[in-house]
Amino acid sequence: MLRWLIIGGAAALAAVGGCLVHSSLSPADVSAKGREPNQPFEVYWTDKPLGEMSKPGIKVCKSTGILTVFDGNEPVKSYRVICGAKPGDKETEGDKRTPEDVFRVVLRNPKSKYVLSLGLDYPNAEDAERGLKAGLIGRKQYDAIVEAINSGTQPPWNTPLGGEIMIHGAKGKRTGTLGCVSMDDDAIRELYPRIGLGVEVEILP
């Protein structure tokens, strides 16, 4: 294990097992909150407010419960989250799984019952293809999903594939969701103003 810490500059950089963990917290916090096992992307623990970004993006790791906000390729801030109560990629309505793929934000709901919500474009074209081949949806539903994805708008959320997958607040003490990505209330209040329509969200196992 190799770790570099810059103590005086209110910033720390640690290299653990070949992957980077950035932090503006104390060395003790870096040790306690460092890289999770099998974390697929960089983590940046910081207590600094989330600032303006020129090219925002989001990555979520379901297995470790970490969401990191990126500005281009640079990690900006990480948050603890919870995802679907059941493991695996989402396939159908009600399966309590969070979908895995690259999605885009297609809805911003400032009046969500879960504090604030960012809606993702699940099901996407690949999901529609899967659903059509499996007989879960018909050609009309397939065409409607693909048309929405191609136009950057919200796909139908009322098909057997499920939908209405959000990044939202109201995490509380729950250990799993029905399929959404849930954050602490203060976290979604900080994130929501910085994430506009069209921002990419990659969700990993």
Secondary structure, DSSP 8 states (H G I E B T S, - for coil): -EEEEETTTTEEEEEETTEEEEESS-HHHHHHS---TT--S-EEE--S-----SSEEEEEETTTTEEEEEETTEEEEEEEEE-BSS-S---STTS-----EEEEEEEEETT-TTSSEEEE--S-HHHHHHHHHTTSS-HHHHHHHHHHHHHTS---SSSTT----EEES--TT-S-BSSSEEE-HHHHHHHGGG--TT-EEEEE-
